[in-house]
């Protein structure tokens, strides 16, 4: 069976960026920035994105393009007769499945909010208590939670079943185009609101006093973690797209463009949320409830708030769905590569499997809310997010790194030859020592700090 290919370079860039651009950029980035003192956090985030995320991204794409396989198959193809890297790869590849087990539920919430603004039903909530009740009614209803999660899964499955070019690539191009358009429109609106100047200053201007109040150690760790997790590296999400492209352009060049697009969306998301929050006196460090509780209260007070709310949640839904489609494609490609199934059958199997596996998360806020897998006050989503964010992503990225720099894996020379194939910027050879000795320690530090923050503080 001939391997499918993307039809254009722009399709590859938008698809790869679409996989990276998700709730981590648009939901998590603004409130973590708010909790971490603003400008210095953003500056540190950009530094760590360059020294942490960039090299791992180049490596994942290189592994995929060299092997022309999914992550597990790539480890097997590129290290024949050596250590069974594919067995370790399978463990980290399963991070895609676990990610979809909770990401589909949150994406379903966003679709529901977008629909509620379009129909105007949420506008009947006249005070913060009512808006809190609206969100509680959504998460507390097994039917609504499972139904909107199911719609998310169905859309992801349907688009992937339509084919790589006409389904996945074509749809993500449209979604990314609409996402970027809405992003600019919302940013222009937000930047014309009262208090926008102070908001931008807090957001982008480094301030030593705010850094001191937030805590230097906290800010550095938060920036490292956000830079690392924003690209969803380590579980093969990017590897599969590397396998769909030719060798016309160097992967260093392509990685830089992907990171620029991903960062552009994250920064502009902050330029939407910070001015809106400052204008209405809402705490930008309010945490995960910022999107579902705080912002709807703001839209209620704005002139034309129903339509601005609809635009915002459609924008959020598009960001979530680009990730859903991209990760679905990664899982479906595994089934097609390893089991030799046709795309339609692989899509149906993966869609059904992800739906069944996602039901516990959707029920974790209602019928199964008494089940606290990580102690009192936690839900199933917390446990699944912990498995992916604190374990599979950092350890998977470390696995990729060691595979590319170690002579017991693919090896440095093979990696460089693949990364540098094609026109454009070449990978800096002087980074070899840093990648071999320093970056593994940084990744292990992020992994350990995550456990300390979770269970000690």
HELIX and SHEET records of a PDB file:
HELIX    1   1 UNK A    9  UNK A   20  1                                  12    
HELIX    2   2 UNK A   23  UNK A   23  1                                   1    
HELIX    3   3 UNK A   24  UNK A   28  3                                   5    
HELIX    4   4 UNK A   29  UNK A   35  1                                   7    
HELIX    5   5 UNK A   39  UNK A   48  1                                  10    
HELIX    6   6 UNK A   49  UNK A   53  3                                   5    
HELIX    7   7 UNK A   54  UNK A   67  1                                  14    
HELIX    8   8 UNK A   71  UNK A   78  1                                   8    
HELIX    9   9 UNK A   85  UNK A  119  1                                  35    
HELIX   10  10 UNK A  121  UNK A  124  5                                   4    
HELIX   11  11 UNK A  128  UNK A  140  1                                  13    
HELIX   12  12 UNK A  142  UNK A  161  1                                  20    
HELIX   13  13 UNK A  164  UNK A  169  3                                   6    
HELIX   14  14 UNK A  170  UNK A  191  1                                  22    
HELIX   15  15 UNK A  196  UNK A  204  1                                   9    
HELIX   16  16 UNK A  208  UNK A  214  1                                   7    
HELIX   17  17 UNK A  216  UNK A  229  1                                  14    
HELIX   18  18 UNK A  239  UNK A  242  1                                   4    
HELIX   19  19 UNK A  251  UNK A  279  1                                  29    
HELIX   20  20 UNK A  289  UNK A  289  1                                   1    
HELIX   21  21 UNK A  290  UNK A  294  3                                   5    
HELIX   22  22 UNK A  295  UNK A  301  1                                   7    
HELIX   23  23 UNK A  305  UNK A  339  1                                  35    
HELIX   24  24 UNK A  343  UNK A  363  1                                  21    
HELIX   25  25 UNK A  380  UNK A  386  1                                   7    
HELIX   26  26 UNK A  387  UNK A  392  3                                   6    
HELIX   27  27 UNK A  393  UNK A  405  1                                  13    
HELIX   28  28 UNK A  412  UNK A  419  1                                   8    
HELIX   29  29 UNK A  429  UNK A  431  5                                   3    
HELIX   30  30 UNK A  432  UNK A  433  1                                   2    
HELIX   31  31 UNK A  434  UNK A  438  3                                   5    
HELIX   32  32 UNK A  439  UNK A  455  1                                  17    
END                                                                             
